[in-house]
Amino acid sequence: MPRKAKAKGKLKLKTHKATSKRFRLTGSGKLVRTKGGKSHLRRNTSKRSKAQLSEMQDVKGRKIIKRIKRLAPNMK
């Protein structure tokens, strides 16, 4: 039985799922991330500190942004 001919062209880029869940692009094109430390051991933390954990942070660093965009090329 003959083998199928391989498709010629560009390879499909796969998204790194962990990256796409942790980072987001804003409408203006800025890359933002969520803060860590929200899962457990929050009983003794003040309400203000807990509220600040829900804010999104800008990602700083040209190289980090470049790496994230390479890991998640189809990020919206």
C-alpha positions as CSV (number, residue, x, y, z in Angstrom):
1,M,0.0,0.0,0.0
2,P,1.6,3.3,-1.0
3,R,2.2,6.0,1.6
4,K,0.5,9.3,1.6
5,A,2.4,12.2,0.1
6,K,3.5,14.7,2.7
7,A,1.9,18.1,2.5
8,K,4.3,20.8,1.3
9,G,4.1,24.2,2.8
10,K,4.4,25.9,6.2
11,L,4.1,24.0,9.4
12,K,1.3,24.8,11.8
13,L,2.4,26.8,14.8
14,K,1.1,25.3,18.1
15,T,0.3,27.6,21.0
16,H,2.0,26.9,24.3
17,K,-1.2,26.5,26.4
18,A,0.3,27.5,29.8
19,T,1.5,30.8,28.2
20,S,-1.8,31.5,26.7
21,K,-3.6,31.0,30.0
22,R,-1.2,33.3,32.0
23,F,-0.8,36.2,29.6
24,R,-3.2,38.4,27.6
25,L,-2.9,41.1,25.0
26,T,-4.9,44.3,25.6
27,G,-6.6,46.2,22.8
28,S,-3.7,48.7,22.6
29,G,-1.3,45.7,22.1
30,K,0.2,45.7,25.6
31,L,1.1,42.4,27.2
32,V,-0.4,41.8,30.7
33,R,-0.2,39.1,33.2
34,T,-2.0,38.0,36.4
35,K,-0.3,37.9,39.8
36,G,0.6,34.6,41.6
37,G,-0.1,33.6,45.1
38,K,-3.9,33.5,44.9
39,S,-4.5,29.8,45.4
40,H,-4.1,29.1,49.1
41,L,-2.7,30.4,52.5
42,R,-4.7,33.6,52.2
43,R,-6.4,33.5,55.6
44,N,-4.0,35.8,57.2
45,T,-3.6,38.2,54.3
46,S,-5.3,41.6,54.5
47,K,-8.3,42.4,52.3
48,R,-6.3,45.1,50.5
49,S,-3.5,42.7,49.6
50,K,-6.0,40.1,48.3
51,A,-7.7,42.8,46.2
52,Q,-4.4,43.8,44.7
53,L,-3.7,40.2,43.6
54,S,-6.7,40.4,41.1
55,E,-5.1,43.4,39.2
56,M,-3.4,42.8,35.9
57,Q,0.3,43.7,35.7
58,D,2.1,45.0,32.6
59,V,4.9,42.7,31.4
60,K,8.2,44.6,31.3
61,G,11.3,43.5,29.4
62,R,11.7,43.4,25.7
63,K,13.2,39.8,25.7
64,I,10.4,38.4,27.8
65,I,7.7,39.9,25.6
66,K,9.5,38.5,22.5
67,R,9.6,35.0,24.1
68,I,5.9,35.1,25.1
69,K,4.9,36.1,21.6
70,R,6.9,33.2,20.2
71,L,5.3,30.7,22.5
72,A,1.8,32.0,21.8
73,P,1.8,33.3,18.2
74,N,-2.0,33.2,17.9
75,M,-2.7,35.0,21.2
76,K,-5.6,37.5,21.1
